[in-house]
Amino acid sequence: MKKIYIIHENKEWTDHLTNRLKELDLPFEEWHLDEGLVPLVEAPPEGVFYNRMSASSHTRDHRFAPELTGAVISWLEHHGRKVLNGSRALQLELSKVNQYTSLEKQGIRTPKTIAAVGKANIIEAAKKLGSEAFITKHNRAGKGLGVQLFRSTASLEDYLYGPTFEEPVDGITLIQEYIESPESYITRCEFVGGKFLYAVRVDTSEGFELCPADACQIDDLFCPVGEEVEEKPKFRIVEDFADPIIEKYETFLKENNIQVAGIEFIRNANGEIFTYDVNTNTNYNADAEKVAGKFGMLQLAKLLGEELERA
């Protein structure tokens, strides 16, 4: 029997989807690819395959899960299987350099960024960038890995040669201009089936912890912005969000064969949008969705069911 196959390495981030698949009575199977084999001498099973491999898998002791997933997807695509978020999506998930060059190709503005390997080159990149404030981040990231804010190359050097420096798993550190926003929030746009679903306003007043998953806890408090007296939700779905950037994002997703994604941007003091992250292993915040009455995993489960019918 044909079924839906979910490729992943973190069950906590997948339970919300499998619960929706059960709710819709759709047949599915999980492929937890922390390790395994790829039988190139055989044909893969019939069905629809959905890739939600994470760039941060190595933080859960699944160091080679993305590489294994790449091999599996190559095998699936070679045999003509339907793969949502296939090989190109995985390539972008694992490299912010690839994200930024692909975004810029579609006329989507990203922060000025320099990639560097080696501590001396990271310092040189910061000098070359010429920004008064800049951040570092990992090229293969997720969960805000390696994100730090600096206002001088001297403080960067102290970090690089100090005990708290995080070596990127692929060796590539990004040095990026820090976009000063007049308000302490960023916007994350969610897409299912390549089409805009909703936008989430994420409060960053207590730090840049942007993972919407209920089980996700991040400690990279690198850019606190003021103090908020009134308690408010960290994630809030924006009603009737509309901006020309949505059309550009949809074109970007189509050109890169990405069906499911969350794309994050920030506005500077002039209202200009800078896009800085494409997450093809998107999660949704249950509290925000309950308030708005919009449910990403439900829409995704319906999409997978439709694709299974067509398979």
N, C-alpha and C positions, 0 to 999 in steps of 0.2 A: 504494500500500500504506500502511495506517495505521502510524504509528510513534510513538515517544516523542520529544518535543522538549524539550531542556534549555535553559532560558533563563538565561544567566549572563554574566559579564564577566571571569572569572578562571579560566583553564584549569587552573592548578595545583590549585585547589580542586575541580575537577570530574573530574580523571583517575581518582580512586578510584571514582567512580560509573560512569563509562563502562567501566572495566575490569570491573566487576561485570555491567554490561549485556551486555558481550561474552561473559562467562563463562556467562550464562544464555541466550545466543543470542537476545537481544531486539533488534529493529530500533530504531535511534535516530538523532537528528540534533541537533547542537549549534547553538544560536542565540546567537552571541557578540554581545551588544548594546552594544558600546562606541559604535557609530554605526549608522545604517541608515535604512530607510524603513518606513512602515506603510501598506500599500495598502488604504485604507478602501473603495475601489471594488471590491475583490475579497473573496471569502470565503477564510478561512484554510484550510490543509490539514486533513484529518481526522487524528485521533490524540489523544494525551494530552500535555499540556504541564505541565512542572514548572519553577516559578520559583525560582531560587536567586540572585537579584540581591542584591548586598551594599551595605550602607550606607556602606562605606568605599571604594567604587569610585573616588571622586575622588582618593584617594591613589595610584592607579595610572594617573592621567591619563585616567580615564574619567568626567569630570565629569557628563555628562548621561545616563549609562547608566540610572540609576533612572527618570528622566523618560521616556526612550524606552521602557523596560520597562513603565511605567504605561500608555503609549499602546498598546503591543502587547497587554497583558493586557485592556485595555478592549475592543479589537477582537476578541480571542478570546472573551471572555465575552459580548459582544453577539451573536456567532454561535453561542452555546451550546456551545462547546468545553469539555472537561473540563480545568480548570486546578488543579493542586495548588499551594497557597500563592499564591492569586490576589490580587486587588486589595486586599483587606483586610489580608492578610499583608504585602504590600508597604508599605502605609500604616504598619503598626506597625514594620516593619523600619527605616523611615526617620525615626521620631520616638519618642524615649523618653517624651516627654510623652503621646503617644497610648498607649504601652505602659502607663504608670503609671495613667492614668485608666481604661483598660480592665481592668487587673488589680484595681484598687480596686473597680470595679463588680461584680466577681465575689467580693468579700470577701477578696482576697489583699493582704496588707499590704506596702506599699513604703516605702522610707526617705522621710522628709520632704524635699521637693524644691521649689525655686522656680526658674522659668525666667526668664531675663533677656536683654535685648538692649541692648547699650551698656555700656561699662566702668563708668560711674558707677552704673548700675542693678545690675550684678553685685555691686558693693560693698554697695549698699543691700540687696540680697537676702541677702547673708551676714549683715548686721546683723539683718535681719528674721527669719532662720532661728533665730538665737540658740543655735547649737550651739557647744560648746567646740572641737570638731574638725569640719571639713567638707571635702568634696571638690568639685572642679569637673569637669564632663565635657561633651562635646558632645551636643547633642540628636540630631543625625544622626551616629552614631558608628561603632562597630565598631573592632576592634583597640585598644580602650582610648583612643580619641582624646580629647585634652584632659584626661585624668584627672590631677589633682594633689591632693595632700593639704595642708591648711592648718590651723593652730591659732590663727590670729589674722587679723583683717581687714587689719592692717598688712602681713603677709607676702603676702596676696592682692593688695593694691594694688601692692606691689613687682613681683609677677608680671605683673599686668595691664599695667603701664606699662614693663615690661622687655622685653628682646629675645627672650625665649623664649615669650611668649604666643602661643597658637595660636587664630586666628580660626575659629570654626565655619563650615562650608560653608553652613549655612542661617542663620547669624547668631545662633543661640540657644544660650546657655550655661546649663547647669544647675548650681545650687548645691544640694548634697545633704548631709544629715547623715552623718557618718562612723560606721558601725556597728562598734563595738569588739567583736571576736570573741576569746574566750579561747584559741582554737586557730587556727593560721595556715593555714586552708584555707576554701574555699568549696565548694558542691555545685552541680553542673550536671546537670539531669535531661533525658534525651533522649527524644523522642517520635517515633514513625513511624506514620503512619496515624491520628494523633490519640491513640494509646495509648502508655503508658509502656513504654520499652524497657530502660533502665538508668540508674543514677545514677553520676556520676563525681565523685570527691573530688579537688579541684585544690589542690595545695600552693602557698601564697602566701608562704612564708617568705623567698623571694628576690625578691619583688615580685609585683605583680598582673597577671601575664602569663597571660591565661586562654584565649587562642585555642588550641584543641586541634589545629588543622591542622598536619601535619608541616612544611609550608612557611612557617608563620606565625612571624615574629619581631617582637616588640614591645619597645620600650624605655621603657615608662612605669613605672619602678620606684618607685611612689609610696608604697608602704606596707610596707616590710620589717618583719617581726615576729620579732625574735630571731635566733638562729643555730642551725643544725642540724648536729650533728657527724656523724650517720649519714647517708650518702647514700641517698636514696630517690627513687622515681619521682615526677615532678611530677603525672602523671595516673594515677589508680587507680580502676577500676570497683568499686563497693561491692556486695558479694554480698548478695542478699536485702534490698535497701533497701526500707523500707516506712515511709510517713508519710502522715497524712491530707491533706497538701498536694498529693499526687499527684492525688487525685480533683478537687480544686479546679483544678489545672492542666489536667486533661483537659476539664473543663467550660469553662474559659476558651478553650481551643483550639477546641472545638466551636462555641462562641458566636461566635468570630471567624473561622470557616472556615479554620483553619490545620491542615494535615495533618502537617507536618514542622517540628520546632522543638527548640531547646535552651533551657531556662529555668534561670537561675542564682539561687541564694539564699545568704544568709549567716545564721548564728545569732549572737545577742548573748550576753552573759554569763548571761542568764536562760533561754537556750535558745529564745528567740523567733525565728521565721523572718521575714526581710525579703527580698522578691524584688526584684531590681534590673535584670534584663535578660532580654529575650526575643529570641532569635536565630533568625530564620526561614531563615537561610542556614547551617544547622548543618554543622559538620565533626566528624570523629571522630579520636581519637588511635590510630594503628595499634598502638603498643606496648601501650597499656592494653587494647585489644581482643584482642590476641593472647594476653595473659596470662589474660584472663577467658573467652576463647572466644566472645565476642559481637561481632557485626559489623554496625554501623549501616548502612553503604552496601549491604551484601548485603540486609538487610531492606528498605531503600528500593528497591533494584532489583526485588525480588520484588513490592513494592507497585505499582510502576509497571507491571510486567508484568500484574498482576491487573487494574489499571485499563484497560490496553490491551485486554485480552480483553473487558471490559464496554463499551468505547467503541463 
